[in-house]
Amino acid sequence: MKISARNILPGTVTAIKKGPVSALVTIRIAPKVELTATITADALKELKLKKGKPACALIKTSSVLVGVE
């Protein structure tokens, strides 16, 4: 498979919180560094994601927003 995303971060699934429509998937990409993504419940099933399974976070965005109080 070829993709246009250039930020591909390999890691391991550390947590999954499944809801009726979507799921939060947390991937550890380095010691003490984790990313969390929201995916559909269907995608969770299709990808067969499980805690401890290797997975990659692919990031493609034109901007990153950060806010503080």
N, C-alpha and C positions, 0 to 999 in steps of 0.2 A: 504494500500500500504506500502511495506517495501522498504527502500532505504538505500544505503551505506553511504550517506553524513552524517556527524556528526555535521556540523555547520548549524543549521536551525534557522534562525532569523525571527520571526514573526513580521509583521508590517502592514502598510496601504499604498496603492497605492496613491501617491501624484501627479504624473504627468505621462502622456503618450505622446510620440512624435512618431506618426505613419508615416512610409514611405511606399513605394510601396512593398518592400521586407522584411524589418525589422522594429522593433519598439524599442524605448528606454523606459523602464519602471523604474520609480523611486519609491522606497519603503522607507518610514520613519520607522526605527526600534527603534528609541528612540528620545526624544526631541533634535532637531538640528543635528540628525544623519540620513543620507539618503544613500542608495545604489542605483546605477543605473545599469541595466542589458540590454543587447541587446538580443532580442528574435525575432523569425520570426513573420511575420505578421499573418501567419496561427496559430501559437501558441497563439498570442494575442487573436484571434477570438475564438479558442478552449477553452481557459481558461476563456473567458468572463470577462477579466480584465476591470475595470472601476475605475476612480478616486474615492477615498474614500472607495474602497472595501478592505477587509482584504486579505493579501497575505503573503507568506513566501519567503524569499531569502534563497536558499540552496547553500552552498559553498563547493565545493570539488575541491581541487587543490593540486598539489605537490609543488608549489612555488608561491610567490607573488613578483612581480617586482616593485621596486620603483626607480625613477630617479630624479635628480636635475640638474640644470645648473651649 
